[in-house]
Amino acid sequence: MKDQPAVILFDGVCNLCNGFVQFVINHDSGGHFRFTSLQSEAGQKLLTQHGTAVTPTPETVVLIEQGQVFTHSTAVLRILRGLGGAWQLLYVGILLPRALRDALYRFVARHRYQWFGQQESCMLPTPELAQRFL
């Protein structure tokens, strides 16, 4: 089960979220992560399969890894740990109380469109990256 790819579900119209996906792609040399937008049919199907409900305007990144669902700051920290290298050192942030981590995460999430903007539609992967998107 360890070599099953983890799936990152993200807000497909959020510029910050799309930037985070590009960051993960650029630093995931082992190809551990797959991607789909929360708004997509594949994303909604995965959420239903795992018994997770996300509001129509999603405010969180979701990580499905080894059959478990992680959201908010926990998802981001686990993703960084999965990138390996120096990025995994940031996982030490998991030691902070979750309420504090998630409050900071939600603050940024509430302002992400204002600060980073949004797109009219979900990003389309290049042909080279298409196999990493569901």
C-alpha positions as CSV (number, residue, x, y, z in Angstrom):
1,M,0.0,0.0,0.0
2,K,3.0,2.3,0.6
3,D,3.7,2.7,-3.1
4,Q,0.1,3.7,-3.9
5,P,0.2,7.4,-5.0
6,A,-1.2,10.0,-2.7
7,V,-3.9,12.2,-4.2
8,I,-4.0,16.0,-3.6
9,L,-7.4,17.6,-4.2
10,F,-7.2,21.4,-4.6
11,D,-9.4,24.4,-5.5
12,G,-8.9,24.4,-9.2
13,V,-9.8,28.1,-9.7
14,C,-7.5,29.4,-6.9
15,N,-4.2,30.9,-8.0
16,L,-2.6,30.1,-4.7
17,C,-3.8,26.5,-4.9
18,N,-2.6,26.1,-8.5
19,G,0.8,27.6,-7.4
20,F,1.0,25.1,-4.6
21,V,0.3,22.2,-7.1
22,Q,3.0,23.5,-9.4
23,F,5.4,23.7,-6.4
24,V,4.6,20.1,-5.5
25,I,5.1,18.9,-9.1
26,N,8.5,20.6,-9.3
27,H,9.7,19.1,-6.0
28,D,8.1,15.6,-6.2
29,S,10.9,13.9,-8.0
30,G,9.6,10.5,-7.1
31,G,6.1,11.1,-8.6
32,H,4.4,10.2,-5.3
33,F,1.5,12.6,-5.7
34,R,-1.4,12.7,-8.1
35,F,-3.8,15.7,-8.4
36,T,-7.4,16.6,-9.1
37,S,-9.4,19.6,-8.4
38,L,-12.1,19.6,-5.8
39,Q,-14.6,20.8,-8.4
40,S,-13.9,17.9,-10.8
41,E,-16.0,14.8,-11.2
42,A,-12.9,12.7,-10.2
43,G,-12.4,14.9,-7.1
44,Q,-16.1,14.7,-6.0
45,K,-16.0,10.9,-6.6
46,L,-12.9,10.5,-4.4
47,L,-14.5,12.6,-1.6
48,T,-17.7,10.5,-1.7
49,Q,-15.7,7.3,-1.7
50,H,-13.9,8.4,1.4
51,G,-17.0,9.8,3.1
52,T,-15.8,13.4,3.1
53,A,-18.1,16.4,2.4
54,V,-16.6,19.7,1.2
55,T,-18.6,22.8,0.7
56,P,-19.2,24.0,-2.9
57,T,-16.6,26.8,-2.4
58,P,-13.8,24.7,-0.9
59,E,-11.4,26.3,1.4
60,T,-9.0,23.5,1.9
61,V,-6.5,21.3,0.2
62,V,-7.3,17.6,0.8
63,L,-4.8,14.8,0.9
64,I,-5.8,11.2,0.5
65,E,-2.9,9.0,1.5
66,Q,-3.0,5.3,2.3
67,G,-6.8,5.4,2.6
68,Q,-6.8,8.3,5.0
69,V,-8.1,11.8,4.4
70,F,-6.2,14.8,5.7
71,T,-7.3,18.4,5.4
72,H,-6.1,22.0,6.2
73,S,-2.7,22.4,7.8
74,T,-2.3,18.7,8.4
75,A,-2.6,18.0,4.7
76,V,-0.1,20.7,3.8
77,L,2.4,19.4,6.3
78,R,2.1,15.8,5.2
79,I,2.5,16.9,1.6
80,L,5.7,18.7,2.5
81,R,7.0,15.7,4.4
82,G,6.2,13.5,1.3
83,L,8.4,15.7,-0.9
84,G,11.4,14.6,1.1
85,G,14.7,16.6,1.2
86,A,14.7,19.8,3.2
87,W,11.0,20.2,2.8
88,Q,10.3,17.3,5.1
89,L,11.9,19.3,8.0
90,L,8.8,21.6,7.9
91,Y,6.8,18.6,9.2
92,V,8.0,19.7,12.7
93,G,5.1,22.2,12.5
94,I,2.8,19.2,13.3
95,L,3.9,19.7,16.9
96,L,2.0,23.0,17.1
97,P,-1.6,22.7,18.3
98,R,-3.8,21.8,15.4
99,A,-6.3,24.6,16.4
100,L,-3.5,27.1,16.0
101,R,-2.2,25.7,12.7
102,D,-5.7,25.5,11.2
103,A,-6.6,29.0,12.4
104,L,-3.6,30.3,10.4
105,Y,-4.5,28.1,7.5
106,R,-8.1,29.3,7.5
107,F,-7.0,33.0,7.7
108,V,-5.0,32.6,4.5
109,A,-7.7,30.5,2.8
110,R,-10.3,33.2,3.5
111,H,-8.2,35.8,1.8
112,R,-6.6,33.7,-1.0
113,Y,-8.8,35.0,-3.8
114,Q,-8.3,38.6,-2.6
115,W,-4.5,38.2,-2.3
116,F,-3.7,35.8,-5.1
117,G,-6.8,36.0,-7.4
118,Q,-8.7,33.3,-9.1
119,Q,-9.1,31.8,-12.6
120,E,-12.2,31.3,-14.7
121,S,-11.7,27.6,-14.8
122,C,-9.5,24.8,-13.5
123,M,-5.9,24.6,-14.9
124,L,-5.2,22.2,-17.7
125,P,-2.1,20.1,-17.2
126,T,0.5,20.0,-20.0
127,P,0.7,16.7,-21.9
128,E,3.8,15.8,-20.0
129,L,2.0,16.1,-16.7
130,A,-1.4,14.8,-17.7
131,Q,-0.7,11.3,-16.3
132,R,-0.4,12.8,-12.8
133,F,-3.9,14.3,-12.9
134,L,-7.0,12.3,-12.4
